[in-house]
């Protein structure tokens, strides 16, 4: 079944509640990331994207920092497997290119490395633990 997916650059001041709700549900509730790690004080300076499927409320988000780091990629469980994550990542890569960021990178959870590889990211360095979850740095050149 085809789904209508909408992804847009979110305004942190007006869409913060949706962004925080998605991240809280995925990272804090589902993955047990401590709240003190999730809310790092960088959101007001980041580029955020939100996405929804079939006109429903937002169910996915991600952000891009000025350093080129993509992060906080989160899609609610009921919306996974429909292509939203890829559309969010594509929007963040486009935002990085528009901003003139030549190297984008992220801390990819091991279970998501193949997803990021499909978008041209390559692992760099050894595995590490972050918020109790195994990760690897992945990078891509624009």
C-alpha positions in Angstrom: 0.0 0.0 0.0 1.3 3.4 -0.9 1.3 6.1 1.8 1.4 9.8 1.4 4.5 11.0 3.3 5.0 14.7 4.1 8.3 16.0 5.5 9.0 19.6 6.3 11.6 21.8 8.0 10.1 22.4 11.4 10.2 25.6 13.4 11.6 24.8 16.9 9.6 27.5 18.6 6.2 26.5 17.2 6.6 22.8 16.7 8.7 21.9 19.7 5.9 20.0 21.4 5.6 17.5 18.4 9.4 17.1 18.2 9.8 16.5 21.9 6.8 14.1 22.1 8.2 11.9 19.3 11.7 11.9 20.8 10.5 11.2 24.3 8.4 8.3 23.2 11.2 6.7 21.1 14.3 7.5 23.1 13.2 7.9 26.7 10.3 5.4 26.9 11.2 2.8 24.2 15.0 2.9 24.3 15.4 4.0 28.0 17.8 6.9 27.2 18.1 9.1 30.3 16.2 12.3 29.9 19.3 14.3 30.9 21.1 12.9 27.8 18.2 13.4 25.4 17.7 17.1 26.2 21.2 18.4 25.5 20.5 22.1 25.1 21.3 22.2 21.4 17.8 22.1 19.9 17.3 25.8 19.7 20.3 26.1 17.3 19.5 23.0 15.2 17.7 22.5 12.0 14.7 20.2 12.7 12.5 18.2 10.3 9.2 16.6 11.0 7.2 14.0 9.1 3.8 12.5 8.9 2.0 9.8 7.0 -1.3 10.1 5.3 -2.0 13.5 6.9 -1.9 12.1 10.4 -0.1 14.0 13.2 3.7 14.1 13.1 5.3 10.7 13.8 8.9 11.2 12.9 11.7 13.8 13.4 15.4 14.4 13.1 17.8 17.3 13.5 21.0 18.7 12.0 23.6 20.6 14.0 25.9 23.3 12.6 28.8 20.9 13.1 27.2 18.7 10.4 26.0 16.1 12.9 22.7 14.5 12.1 20.9 13.1 15.1 17.8 12.5 17.1 16.3 10.5 14.2 13.1 9.0 15.6 10.1 7.4 14.0 7.2 6.2 16.2 6.9 2.4 16.2 3.5 2.4 14.4 4.9 4.4 11.5 8.1 2.4 10.9 8.7 0.5 7.7 6.9 2.9 5.4 9.8 5.1 4.2 9.4 8.0 6.6 12.9 7.6 8.1 14.5 7.8 4.6 12.5 10.9 3.8 13.6 12.5 7.0 17.2 11.7 6.4 17.0 12.9 2.8 15.6 16.3 4.0 18.4 16.7 6.6 21.0 15.9 3.9 19.5 18.5 1.6 19.5 21.0 4.5 23.2 20.3 5.1 24.0 20.8 1.4 22.1 24.1 1.3 24.0 25.2 4.4 27.3 24.4 2.7 28.2 21.6 5.1 30.5 19.3 3.2 30.9 16.5 5.8 27.8 15.1 7.6 28.1 12.5 10.3 26.1 10.7 12.9 26.2 8.3 15.7 24.4 5.3 14.3 23.0 2.6 16.5 24.4 -0.7 15.3 21.0 -2.0 14.3 20.5 1.0 12.0 23.9 0.9 10.2 22.5 -0.7 7.0 19.8 2.0 6.8 22.5 4.7 6.9 24.7 2.9 4.4 21.8 3.1 1.9 22.2 6.9 2.0 25.9 6.9 1.4 27.2 6.9 5.0 30.3 4.8 5.8 31.4 3.7 9.3 34.4 5.3 10.8 36.3 4.1 13.9 35.3 1.5 16.5 32.0 0.8 18.1 31.2 2.7 21.3 28.5 3.0 23.9 26.2 6.0 24.1 23.3 6.1 26.4 23.7 2.4 27.0 23.3 1.6 23.3 26.1 0.4 20.9 26.9 2.9 18.1 29.4 3.7 15.4 30.3 7.0 13.9 29.2 7.2 10.3 30.0 9.9 7.8 29.2 11.1 4.3 30.7 13.7 2.1 28.2 16.0 0.2 
